[in-house]
Amino acid sequence: RKEVEQDPGPFNVPEGATVAFNCTYSNSASQSFFWYRQDCRKEPKLLMSVYSSGNEDGRFTAQLNRASQYISLLIRDSKLSDSATYLCVVNVMDSNYQLIWGAGTKLIIKP
Amino acid sequence: NAGVTQTPKFRILKIGQSMTLQCTQDMNHNYMYWYRQDPGMGLKLIYYSVGAGITDKGEVPNGYNVSRSTTEDFPLRLELAAPSQTSVYFCASSYEEPMGGQGSEAFFGQGTRLTVV
């Protein structure tokens, strides 16, 4: 089983719709969680950190479920510019600075 | 600020050749990282550094070497290129260790697309 698992997609979603995707992690010692965004042939950029209480940044909401070992990302009122690959990233306490990266979920917003 | 700058952006190497991927950052970050990204896979950590003079292996260090003589620079050396090293390489830096705090965001360079033939 992969340490960080994501549905690769693509998720094809009409503009204005709400879309959500999950990421599961296998190591219960995981303690920090992030969503990064990567545009085609570009570098990853931090979208948001994921806190235990959940957090919201504009149209984006991230949730953490420690009991079931997954994090989620919800995008409301999706824009064409949201088309990208969303990378789930986990920091495991015993991995000494090593972030474990998911392979990403590809999102395509259609007009 | 330029952020994290990587050179070159593209390179084709023949099997057995050597090369150095350059990485420099102007944000005074202590933590620097080299990743490779293969199609359909998550980023894999090759080497990392927590400060000048200190480097350590990541998950996939074989075939690579690094040095960190200054805070700004973190070059990655490929000694004997192999087709398995065909990948996109990203250098990144962060102010703090990636524990979720405000300074833990990793900033990436634009990547180097390396093909070994």
Chai-1 contact restraints between the chains, C-beta under 6 A:
chainA,res_idxA,chainB,res_idxB,connection_type,confidence,min_distance_angstrom,max_distance_angstrom,comment,restraint_id
A,S32,B,M99,contact,1.0,0.0,6.0,A-B,restraint_1
A,S32,B,G100,contact,1.0,0.0,6.0,A-B,restraint_2
A,E43,B,F90,contact,1.0,0.0,6.0,A-B,restraint_3
A,E43,B,F108,contact,1.0,0.0,6.0,A-B,restraint_4
A,E43,B,Q110,contact,1.0,0.0,6.0,A-B,restraint_5
A,E43,B,G111,contact,1.0,0.0,6.0,A-B,restraint_6
A,P44,B,F108,contact,1.0,0.0,6.0,A-B,restraint_7
A,L46,B,E105,contact,1.0,0.0,6.0,A-B,restraint_8
A,S49,B,G100,contact,1.0,0.0,6.0,A-B,restraint_9
A,N91,B,P98,contact,1.0,0.0,6.0,A-B,restraint_10
A,Y97,B,Y48,contact,1.0,0.0,6.0,A-B,restraint_11
A,Y97,B,E97,contact,1.0,0.0,6.0,A-B,restraint_12
A,Q98,B,L45,contact,1.0,0.0,6.0,A-B,restraint_13
A,L99,B,P98,contact,1.0,0.0,6.0,A-B,restraint_14
A,W101,B,G42,contact,1.0,0.0,6.0,A-B,restraint_15
A,W101,B,L43,contact,1.0,0.0,6.0,A-B,restraint_16
A,G102,B,G42,contact,1.0,0.0,6.0,A-B,restraint_17
A,A103,B,G40,contact,1.0,0.0,6.0,A-B,restraint_18
A,A103,B,M41,contact,1.0,0.0,6.0,A-B,restraint_19
A,A103,B,G42,contact,1.0,0.0,6.0,A-B,restraint_20
